[in-house]
Amino acid sequence: MRASTATFLGRFGLTGPVASGVVLVVSELVTNVIRHGYGEVEPEIRVVSGTISVSVTDENPASAVLKQPGPDDTSGRGMALVEEAYSDRWGSTGEETWCEFRHDRAGSAA
């Protein structure tokens, strides 16, 4: 998934920190669906007018949850990475979890 995402973004000339963040977030969202969702997993990435949109859907009607793991917990940090470290906005409507990244033409954060 990471390699496919990086290749897709590279076709738009997007490299560097924003592209690396998108690659990590796609990996986290797909992993989240594999661990907590069920049914068919459908990732979608769109690059439109200075925004990279990522959406991952499955058949689980429960929304993704932002957790506050303790220092010794071995999991539960994925959505915190999406919210705090990388994306500009995110949300979950049950079967879909999505996020957006703003960028300039060089692939840097806008």
C-alpha positions as CSV (number, residue, x, y, z in Angstrom):
1,M,0.0,0.0,0.0
2,R,2.8,2.4,0.8
3,A,4.6,1.8,-2.5
4,S,1.4,2.2,-4.5
5,T,0.6,5.4,-2.7
6,A,4.1,6.9,-3.2
7,T,4.0,5.9,-6.9
8,F,0.5,7.5,-7.3
9,L,1.6,10.8,-5.7
10,G,4.8,10.8,-7.7
11,R,2.8,10.9,-10.9
12,F,1.6,14.3,-9.7
13,G,5.1,15.4,-8.8
14,L,4.3,15.1,-5.1
15,T,7.3,14.1,-3.0
16,G,8.9,15.3,0.2
17,P,7.3,15.7,3.7
18,V,3.6,16.0,2.6
19,A,3.9,12.9,0.4
20,S,5.6,10.9,3.1
21,G,2.8,11.9,5.5
22,V,0.2,10.8,3.1
23,V,1.9,7.5,2.6
24,L,2.0,6.9,6.4
25,V,-1.6,7.9,6.9
26,V,-2.9,5.7,4.1
27,S,-1.0,2.8,5.7
28,E,-2.4,3.6,9.1
29,L,-6.0,3.9,7.8
30,V,-5.9,0.7,5.9
31,T,-4.3,-1.1,8.9
32,N,-7.0,0.3,11.1
33,V,-9.7,-1.1,8.8
34,I,-8.0,-4.5,8.6
35,R,-7.7,-4.7,12.4
36,H,-11.1,-3.2,13.3
37,G,-13.4,-3.3,10.3
38,Y,-14.7,-6.0,8.1
39,G,-15.7,-6.6,4.5
40,E,-14.2,-5.1,1.5
41,V,-11.5,-2.4,2.0
42,E,-11.6,0.4,-0.5
43,P,-8.8,3.1,-0.3
44,E,-9.2,6.2,-2.5
45,I,-6.7,9.0,-3.0
46,R,-7.5,12.2,-5.0
47,V,-5.3,15.1,-5.8
48,V,-7.3,18.2,-6.7
49,S,-6.4,21.9,-6.6
50,G,-3.9,22.0,-3.8
51,T,-5.5,19.2,-1.7
52,I,-4.8,15.5,-1.3
53,S,-7.9,13.7,-0.1
54,V,-7.6,10.2,1.3
55,S,-10.6,8.0,2.0
56,V,-10.8,4.4,3.3
57,T,-14.1,2.6,3.5
58,D,-15.2,-0.8,4.7
59,E,-18.5,-2.4,5.8
60,N,-18.2,-1.6,9.5
61,P,-20.8,1.1,10.5
62,A,-18.7,2.1,13.6
63,S,-16.7,5.3,13.3
64,A,-12.9,5.4,13.8
65,V,-12.1,6.5,17.3
66,L,-9.2,8.7,18.5
67,K,-7.7,7.0,21.5
68,Q,-5.3,8.2,24.2
69,P,-3.0,5.2,24.7
70,G,-0.8,5.0,27.7
71,P,3.0,5.1,27.4
72,D,3.2,1.3,27.7
73,D,0.4,0.5,25.2
74,T,1.6,-1.2,22.0
75,S,-1.2,0.1,19.8
76,G,-3.8,2.8,19.6
77,R,-1.8,5.6,18.1
78,G,-2.8,5.5,14.5
79,M,-5.7,8.0,14.5
80,A,-3.6,10.3,16.7
81,L,-1.0,10.3,13.9
82,V,-3.7,11.1,11.4
83,E,-5.1,13.9,13.5
84,E,-2.2,15.5,15.2
85,A,0.9,14.8,13.1
86,Y,0.0,14.7,9.5
87,S,-3.4,15.6,8.1
88,D,-5.0,19.0,8.1
89,R,-8.5,17.6,8.7
90,W,-10.0,14.2,9.2
91,G,-13.3,12.6,10.1
92,S,-15.1,9.3,10.2
93,T,-18.7,8.6,9.2
94,G,-18.8,5.0,10.1
95,E,-18.0,3.1,7.0
96,E,-15.7,5.9,5.7
97,T,-12.7,7.4,7.4
98,W,-11.1,10.3,5.5
99,C,-8.5,13.0,5.8
100,E,-7.1,15.9,3.8
101,F,-3.7,17.4,3.2
102,R,-3.0,20.8,1.7
103,H,0.0,21.2,-0.5
104,D,1.7,23.5,-3.0
105,R,2.8,22.5,-6.4
106,A,6.2,21.4,-5.1
107,G,4.5,19.0,-2.7
108,S,5.2,21.0,0.5
109,A,2.6,21.8,3.1
110,A,0.6,24.8,2.0
